[in-house]
């Protein structure tokens, strides 16, 4: 029997791996919004996209930058995006308000919270109480600003004395450096390394973490609408698996992750963003996650985060952990183990 070139191609296709077949077949389009600008912590997602991890799950992902964890959940709840990455606390608050009854988390990537108030040593602020009467700058969509009432309650701050300056993300750190604000709110890995890029030594930065005040919070999570998850379980599981692979690949080869980031923005300061990304892994690679993998999260921990939000904003509405966090879409545990 003579095999034609077309016959050889067909035989090769039959022997191809399922991943190759998915990549060559029809892909499910997915609109995906990150939590912030393309910086170090966002590089693992970009690496996953560049290396085809989403395509191997049968997904054609369009990945956009975000404008804060208070903004991304609103976009997901409205249906503008099928999936989003955001700090979980504003999403919980949105659920409790009744504005987003279908918003759920299917994966918690960061079980440690990087929310903080940051200032400079020259301000003289070394304790939370010393923030009273001072000027704090932050974008309205920033989760640290939205969750400041929880920090104030835990740290004994009179929140009514805080003078808030609403700024764009680009102006936040420069205003602190110029002395136009006494402190800023945000993710520690965002603020500290942005200040470094402005010439401020890390030793001159004072960071007051919300977690140090005893605020029980979870952080970055994968969000979607419950109806979408239930109708597309394979898509959700594929998103989770690709995201986990992206983070594992970035941990093993951080330079490759930063290279993917630089392709989005050629002006990216490589070393600063690499350091920012590696510092962010400290909130991902917690002892709990290292021992049990991504998704090793008891309901009690999710419930504690919900109760923090309820208490901070005096919300009487109840929300059960199982209504907010849906771990049933996680892939097998073997796909969620975190490399040493």
C-alpha positions as CSV (number, residue, x, y, z in Angstrom):
1,X,0.0,0.0,0.0
2,X,1.3,3.5,-0.9
3,X,0.9,6.2,1.7
4,X,0.3,9.7,0.3
5,X,1.5,12.8,2.1
6,X,-2.1,13.4,3.2
7,X,-2.2,9.8,4.5
8,X,1.0,10.3,6.5
9,X,-0.4,13.5,8.0
10,X,-3.6,11.7,9.0
11,X,-1.6,8.9,10.6
12,X,0.5,11.4,12.5
13,X,-2.7,13.1,13.7
14,X,-4.1,9.8,15.0
15,X,-0.9,9.3,17.0
16,X,-0.8,12.9,18.3
17,X,-1.2,13.5,22.1
18,X,-4.6,14.7,23.3
19,X,-3.0,18.1,24.1
20,X,-1.9,18.5,20.4
21,X,-5.3,17.4,19.2
22,X,-7.0,20.0,21.4
23,X,-4.6,22.6,20.2
24,X,-5.4,21.8,16.6
25,X,-9.1,21.5,17.1
26,X,-11.7,24.1,18.1
27,X,-10.9,26.1,21.2
28,X,-13.3,27.6,23.7
29,X,-12.9,31.4,23.8
30,X,-12.3,32.8,27.3
31,X,-12.1,36.4,28.4
32,X,-9.8,36.6,31.5
33,X,-9.1,39.8,33.5
34,X,-6.2,40.0,35.9
35,X,-6.2,42.0,39.1
36,X,-3.7,44.7,38.3
37,X,-1.2,46.0,35.7
38,X,1.3,43.7,34.1
39,X,3.9,43.4,36.9
40,X,5.9,40.6,38.5
41,X,2.9,38.9,40.3
42,X,1.1,38.8,36.9
43,X,4.0,37.2,35.1
44,X,3.1,33.6,35.9
45,X,-0.3,34.1,34.1
46,X,1.5,35.5,31.1
47,X,3.9,32.6,31.1
48,X,1.1,30.1,31.1
49,X,-0.4,31.9,28.1
50,X,2.9,32.1,26.2
51,X,3.7,28.4,26.8
52,X,0.3,27.3,25.6
53,X,-1.0,25.8,28.9
54,X,-4.4,27.3,28.3
55,X,-4.5,26.0,24.7
56,X,-3.6,22.5,25.9
57,X,-6.8,22.7,28.0
58,X,-8.8,23.6,24.9
59,X,-9.0,27.2,25.8
60,X,-8.3,30.3,23.7
61,X,-7.7,32.9,26.5
62,X,-7.7,36.6,26.0
63,X,-5.9,38.1,29.0
64,X,-6.3,41.7,30.0
65,X,-4.7,43.7,32.7
66,X,-6.8,44.7,35.7
67,X,-7.4,47.9,37.6
68,X,-7.7,46.7,41.2
69,X,-9.3,43.9,43.1
70,X,-12.3,46.0,43.7
71,X,-12.9,46.4,40.0
72,X,-12.3,42.9,38.6
73,X,-15.1,41.2,40.6
74,X,-17.6,43.7,39.3
75,X,-16.5,43.0,35.7
76,X,-16.8,39.2,36.2
77,X,-20.2,39.6,38.0
78,X,-21.5,41.7,35.1
79,X,-20.5,39.1,32.5
80,X,-17.9,41.3,30.9
81,X,-15.3,38.6,31.6
82,X,-15.9,34.9,32.2
83,X,-13.0,34.7,34.7
84,X,-11.0,37.1,36.8
85,X,-8.2,37.2,39.2
86,X,-8.7,39.3,42.3
87,X,-8.2,39.6,46.0
88,X,-11.1,37.6,47.5
89,X,-12.2,40.1,50.1
90,X,-13.8,42.7,47.8
91,X,-15.6,39.8,46.0
92,X,-16.9,38.5,49.4
93,X,-18.2,42.0,50.1
94,X,-19.8,42.2,46.8
95,X,-21.6,38.9,47.5
96,X,-22.7,40.1,50.9
97,X,-24.1,43.3,49.4
98,X,-26.4,41.3,47.2
99,X,-25.0,42.9,44.0
100,X,-23.3,39.7,42.8
101,X,-25.3,36.7,43.9
102,X,-23.6,34.4,41.4
103,X,-20.0,35.4,42.0
104,X,-17.8,32.5,43.3
105,X,-14.2,31.5,43.8
106,X,-13.0,28.2,42.4
107,X,-9.4,28.5,43.3
108,X,-7.5,30.5,46.0
109,X,-4.0,31.1,44.7
110,X,-2.7,33.2,47.6
111,X,-3.8,32.0,51.1
112,X,-1.5,34.6,52.7
113,X,-2.7,38.2,52.5
114,X,-0.3,40.9,51.2
115,X,-2.6,43.8,52.1
116,X,-0.7,46.6,53.9
117,X,-0.4,50.2,54.7
118,X,3.0,51.5,53.5
119,X,4.9,54.6,54.5
120,X,8.5,55.9,54.7
121,X,10.6,56.2,57.8
122,X,10.8,60.0,57.4
123,X,7.0,60.1,58.2
124,X,7.7,59.0,61.7
125,X,4.9,56.4,61.4
126,X,5.8,53.1,63.0
127,X,2.5,51.9,64.4
128,X,-1.1,51.7,63.1
129,X,-2.3,54.1,65.7
130,X,0.0,56.8,64.3
131,X,-2.0,56.8,61.1
132,X,-4.8,58.7,62.8
133,X,-5.1,62.2,61.3
134,X,-2.8,61.4,58.4
135,X,-3.3,61.5,54.7
136,X,-3.5,58.1,53.0
137,X,-3.5,57.7,49.3
138,X,-5.0,54.8,47.3
139,X,-7.2,54.0,44.2
140,X,-10.9,53.5,45.0
141,X,-10.7,50.0,43.4
142,X,-7.7,48.9,45.5
143,X,-8.7,46.1,47.9
144,X,-6.4,47.4,50.7
145,X,-8.3,50.7,50.7
146,X,-11.7,48.9,50.6
147,X,-10.6,46.6,53.4
148,X,-9.1,49.4,55.5
149,X,-12.1,49.4,57.9
150,X,-11.2,45.8,58.8
151,X,-7.6,46.8,59.5
152,X,-8.7,49.8,61.5
153,X,-11.0,47.8,63.7
154,X,-8.4,45.1,64.4
155,X,-5.6,47.7,65.0
156,X,-7.7,50.1,67.1
157,X,-7.6,53.0,64.6
158,X,-10.3,55.6,64.5
159,X,-11.0,55.3,60.8
160,X,-13.0,58.6,60.8
161,X,-9.7,60.5,61.4
162,X,-8.1,59.3,58.2
163,X,-7.9,61.8,55.3
164,X,-8.2,59.8,52.1
165,X,-6.7,60.9,48.8
166,X,-8.2,59.1,45.8
167,X,-5.4,58.6,43.2
168,X,-4.7,56.6,40.1
169,X,-2.4,53.6,40.5
170,X,0.4,55.4,38.7
171,X,0.3,58.4,41.2
172,X,0.2,56.4,44.4
173,X,3.9,55.8,45.1
174,X,5.1,59.0,43.6
175,X,2.8,61.0,45.9
176,X,4.3,59.2,48.9
177,X,7.8,59.9,47.7
178,X,7.0,63.6,47.2
179,X,5.4,63.9,50.7
180,X,2.0,64.7,49.3
181,X,0.6,61.6,51.2
182,X,1.8,60.2,54.6
183,X,1.1,56.6,53.6
184,X,-0.5,54.5,50.9
185,X,-2.5,51.3,50.9
186,X,-2.1,48.3,48.6
187,X,-0.5,44.9,48.1
188,X,2.9,45.0,49.9
189,X,4.6,43.5,46.8
190,X,3.1,46.2,44.6
191,X,3.9,49.2,46.8
192,X,7.4,48.2,48.1
193,X,8.8,47.4,44.7
194,X,7.2,50.4,43.0
195,X,8.9,52.5,45.6
196,X,12.2,50.7,44.9
197,X,11.8,51.6,41.2
198,X,11.6,55.2,42.3
199,X,14.9,55.0,44.1
200,X,13.6,54.3,47.6
201,X,15.6,51.6,49.4
202,X,13.5,48.9,50.8
203,X,15.0,49.6,54.2
204,X,13.3,53.0,54.2
205,X,9.9,51.5,53.7
206,X,7.7,50.8,56.7
207,X,5.0,48.2,55.9
208,X,2.1,47.6,58.3
209,X,0.5,44.3,57.2
210,X,-3.2,43.7,57.9
211,X,-2.4,40.1,58.8
212,X,0.0,41.3,61.6
213,X,-3.0,43.1,63.2
214,X,-4.9,39.7,63.3
215,X,-7.1,40.4,60.3
216,X,-8.2,37.0,58.9
217,X,-8.2,37.4,55.2
218,X,-7.5,35.3,52.1
219,X,-6.1,36.9,48.9
220,X,-5.9,36.2,45.2
221,X,-8.5,33.9,43.8
222,X,-10.0,32.8,40.5
223,X,-13.5,34.2,40.2
224,X,-16.3,33.4,37.9
225,X,-20.1,33.1,38.0
226,X,-21.6,30.0,39.5
227,X,-23.9,29.4,36.5
228,X,-21.0,29.6,34.2
229,X,-18.9,27.2,36.3
230,X,-21.7,24.6,36.5
231,X,-22.4,24.8,32.8
232,X,-18.7,24.6,31.9
233,X,-16.9,22.4,34.5
234,X,-14.1,21.3,32.2
235,X,-13.3,25.0,31.3
236,X,-13.1,25.9,35.0
237,X,-10.8,22.9,35.8
238,X,-8.7,23.7,32.7
239,X,-8.3,27.3,33.8
240,X,-7.2,26.1,37.3
241,X,-4.7,23.6,36.0
242,X,-3.2,26.0,33.5
243,X,-2.8,28.7,36.2
244,X,-1.1,26.2,38.6
245,X,1.3,25.1,35.8
246,X,2.1,28.8,35.0
247,X,3.0,29.5,38.6
248,X,5.1,26.3,38.9
249,X,6.9,27.2,35.6
250,X,7.6,30.7,36.9
251,X,9.0,29.4,40.1
252,X,11.3,27.1,38.3
253,X,12.3,29.6,35.6
254,X,11.7,33.2,36.8
255,X,13.6,34.7,34.0
256,X,11.3,33.1,31.5
257,X,8.3,34.6,33.3
258,X,9.8,38.0,33.3
259,X,10.6,37.7,29.6
260,X,6.9,37.0,29.0
261,X,6.1,40.1,31.0
262,X,8.6,42.3,29.0
263,X,6.9,41.2,25.8
264,X,3.8,43.1,27.1
265,X,5.8,46.1,28.1
266,X,9.3,46.6,26.9
267,X,10.0,49.3,29.5
268,X,9.5,46.8,32.3
269,X,12.4,47.0,34.8
270,X,13.4,43.3,34.8
271,X,15.2,43.0,38.1
272,X,12.6,44.9,40.1
273,X,9.7,42.9,38.6
274,X,11.6,39.6,39.1
275,X,12.2,40.5,42.8
276,X,8.5,41.5,43.1
277,X,7.3,38.2,41.6
278,X,9.6,36.2,43.9
279,X,8.4,38.2,47.0
280,X,4.8,37.5,45.9
281,X,5.5,33.8,45.9
282,X,5.9,34.1,49.7
283,X,2.1,34.6,49.9
284,X,1.4,31.7,47.6
285,X,3.9,29.1,48.8
286,X,2.7,29.0,52.4
287,X,3.4,26.0,54.6
288,X,-0.2,24.9,54.2
289,X,-0.1,25.1,50.4
290,X,3.3,23.4,50.2
291,X,2.1,20.5,52.3
292,X,-1.3,20.1,50.5
293,X,-1.0,21.9,47.2
294,X,-3.2,24.6,45.7
295,X,-6.7,24.3,47.0
296,X,-5.6,22.9,50.4
297,X,-8.0,25.3,52.1
298,X,-10.5,24.3,54.8
299,X,-14.0,25.8,54.9
300,X,-13.3,27.2,58.3
301,X,-10.6,29.5,56.8
302,X,-12.9,30.7,54.1
303,X,-15.6,31.3,56.7
304,X,-13.2,33.3,58.9
305,X,-12.5,35.6,56.0
306,X,-16.2,36.1,55.4
307,X,-16.8,37.0,59.0
308,X,-13.9,39.5,58.9
309,X,-15.7,41.3,56.1
310,X,-19.1,41.1,57.8
311,X,-17.7,42.5,61.0
312,X,-15.7,45.3,59.4
313,X,-18.7,46.7,57.5
314,X,-21.4,45.8,60.0
315,X,-23.1,43.5,57.5
316,X,-25.9,41.4,58.9
317,X,-26.3,39.2,55.8
318,X,-24.9,35.7,56.2
319,X,-22.8,33.9,53.7
320,X,-21.6,30.3,54.0
321,X,-18.2,29.3,52.9
322,X,-19.6,26.7,50.6
323,X,-21.6,29.3,48.8
324,X,-18.5,31.4,48.0
325,X,-15.8,28.9,47.5
326,X,-16.4,25.9,45.2
327,X,-13.4,23.5,45.4
328,X,-15.3,20.8,43.5
329,X,-13.9,22.2,40.2
330,X,-10.3,21.6,41.3
331,X,-8.3,19.1,39.2
332,X,-6.8,16.0,40.8
333,X,-4.5,16.6,43.7
334,X,-1.6,15.4,41.7
335,X,-2.0,18.4,39.4
336,X,-2.0,20.8,42.3
337,X,1.2,19.8,44.1
338,X,3.6,22.7,44.5
339,X,7.3,22.0,43.5
340,X,10.0,22.5,46.1
